Amino acid sequence: MGMNNENASRARADYRNWMPKGMVYTFLAGAIGCGAAAILLGLVLNGTLKTVLTVAFAALAVILCGMTVWALLMRRAFSYDGRRQMSRQIIEGTAAHVKLPAGGRCLDVGCGSGALAIAVAKRNPKAEVVGIDRWGKEYASFNKSLCEDNARAEGVKRISFQQGDATHLGFSDETFDAVVSNYVYHNIPGDRQQYLLETLRTLKKGGSFALHDIFSKSKYGDMQAFVTHLKDMGYQKVELIDTTDGRFMTKFEAAWMGLSGSALLTGIK
Ligand SMILES: C[S@@+](CC[C@H](N)C(=O)[O-])C[C@H]1O[C@@H](n2cnc3c(N)ncnc32)[C@H](O)[C@@H]1O
């Protein structure tokens, strides 16, 4: 029996993976290259130099093999099709913090493949969601048309995606009724508290925010002081919620996956 046109155009959404395939291939290629170099140098060199270089390249090959396995395990944990589905848990958990009025507008900063923007739009069907991302080469599989295809596949209409930079958002002050983001700012070098303030600049007074990231001291500095700063500025119900307490992941998962410090910054402007 043939599919009708509507079903045919509704392919399944594909949110890809936060662990890029390219990174797995890079580790694997490095492991193979170093292993080959260790063997080759062992054949052509003699004496101390042979020992030093062979051992060094062999050690590098072992380390890169380990990193390949780690990257593959990360992909499996993040996958939307696998058993763990951690990405889905984080996206749905973050989106659950946003309640938009009819006609309200939400901004998703660093929307990637559109997962969080679409999750917010599905939960708030009378609102409008805008996703921005710089879609650079480090997450090469994410792009604007993938976001649009995913929105179509999920049957979400009041949504749009555009190129943008989290450090300088091209929106006026107080444009949105809510702002959300997931695992974006830690990718950007510089003053990450400043990037949070740039996002919050676009939020209307009374609007809510749910920003999930790795808020470790090494990446963000003193986040408790930042929470206090927001409260001093008049923000209400500001909370930094640890999401490694089982809410989104266990402490053990956070540790081996390099996600320790993951937390959700929420509140009302
Ligand atoms: C780990 S992905 C997360 C994607 C998406 N938020 C999600 O939850 O599926 C990080 C995203 O941040 C984006 N990104 C990194 N730096 C950015 C910047 N300066 N401005 C906008 N987006 C940025 C990347 O392009 C990538 O899509």
The ligand as an ORCA input file, in Angstrom:
! r2SCAN-3c Opt
* xyz 0 1
  C      26.824     20.096     21.979
  S      26.054     21.020     20.685
  C      24.446     21.250     21.416
  C      23.395     21.543     20.398
  C      21.985     21.738     20.937
  N      21.929     22.819     21.903
  C      21.414     20.470     21.543
  O      21.158     20.449     22.748
  O      21.223     19.495     20.808
  C      26.796     22.632     20.819
  C      26.257     23.621     19.806
  O      26.727     24.924     20.133
  C      26.934     25.630     18.930
  N      27.810     26.775     19.168
  C      29.085     26.772     19.600
  N      29.558     28.020     19.689
  C      28.545     28.857     19.307
  C      28.406     30.273     19.201
  N      29.418     31.104     19.490
  N      27.221     30.771     18.811
  C      26.185     29.944     18.512
  N      26.265     28.606     18.583
  C      27.424     28.060     18.987
  C      27.545     24.570     18.020
  O      27.491     24.945     16.656
  C      26.685     23.367     18.351
  O      25.559     23.294     17.541
*
